[in-house]
Amino acid sequence: MMQFIERVKEQQGITLAMAWMCILSAVLLAAPASILRIPGADKWADIYAPYAWILALLTGSYLVTRLVISLFSCLSGKYQKRTILASRNKMIRQLDFEEKAVLREFIIQRKNVLPLPMNEPAVSNLLRSAVLVPAFETQEIKGSGRIIKLSIAIDAREQLTHRVLGLPVGKLTEEEAAVLKAARPDYARSNYIPLRD
């Protein structure tokens, strides 16, 4: 991460230097020799004008390229965000029984972060559609058999209502509690947490 930050700083420094060189060469080309009030300015303009043009073209090209790259990066970021949002919304609308059970665990266990197995299809589907996200930025996902700490994406939380997850509103009856306990995934049952106070 630190290397990336250093690289960005270097790029900013280069871009700033190029911008100043471009401005300077443009001013030298645009300014008439009489304004400079330097003896021999006319001769200087004749000799060094081609170099100033080359410098202006090179620095201008660099700045235009950086602008295009920045615009492309911004647009692709927006497109990727929109794609993730569409995928997440579609997934939330089409949650199956197992996926709802995984998401209910966050409410049942009253936790924001849960260690979940990656090899479970429901967990991997929720992770792929960005309903679940890795809880810590430093945590890497390697292999499919790992248990990693996941949390519900902040943007998805407001959509995951009790109704969407199949949870009753208000106090649970014994019958509802029994149904929800039976619906819990096997890897969550080992962590028994009572559903009633």
DAZI-V525082 format. One line per field, one symbol per residue. phi: phi as a letter, one per 40 degrees, with the letter a starting at -180 (. if undefined). psi: psi as a letter, one per 20 degrees, with the letter a starting at -180 (. if undefined). burial: + if it has 9 or more other C-alpha atoms within 8 Angstrom, else -. A space follows every 10 residues. Layout:
phi=???
psi=???
burial=???
This chain:
phi=.ccccccccc cccccccccc cccccccccc ccccccfbcg cccdccccdc cccccccccc cccccccccc cccccccccc cccccccccc cccbdcdccc ccccdccccf bcbbcbcccc dccccccccg cbbdcbcccb cbgccccbcb bcddccdccc cdcccgcccg cccdcccccc cccccdcccc ccbccbc
psi=ghggghgggg ggggggghgg hggghgghhh pqhhhhlppj hgggghgigh hhgggggghg ggggghgggg ggggghgggg ghgggggggg ghhkprgghh gghhhhggil qhpqpqphip hgghghghjk gqqphphipq oprijqoqpq rppghighhm rhghikpqpa qqrggggggh ghiqqgihhh mppqiq.
burial=---------- ----+--++- +++-++--+- --+------- +--++---+- -++-+++-++ -++--+---- ---------- ---+--++-- ++------++ ++++++---- --++-++++- -+++-++-++ +++++----- -----+-+++ +++--++--+ -++-+--+-- -+---++--- +--++--++- -------
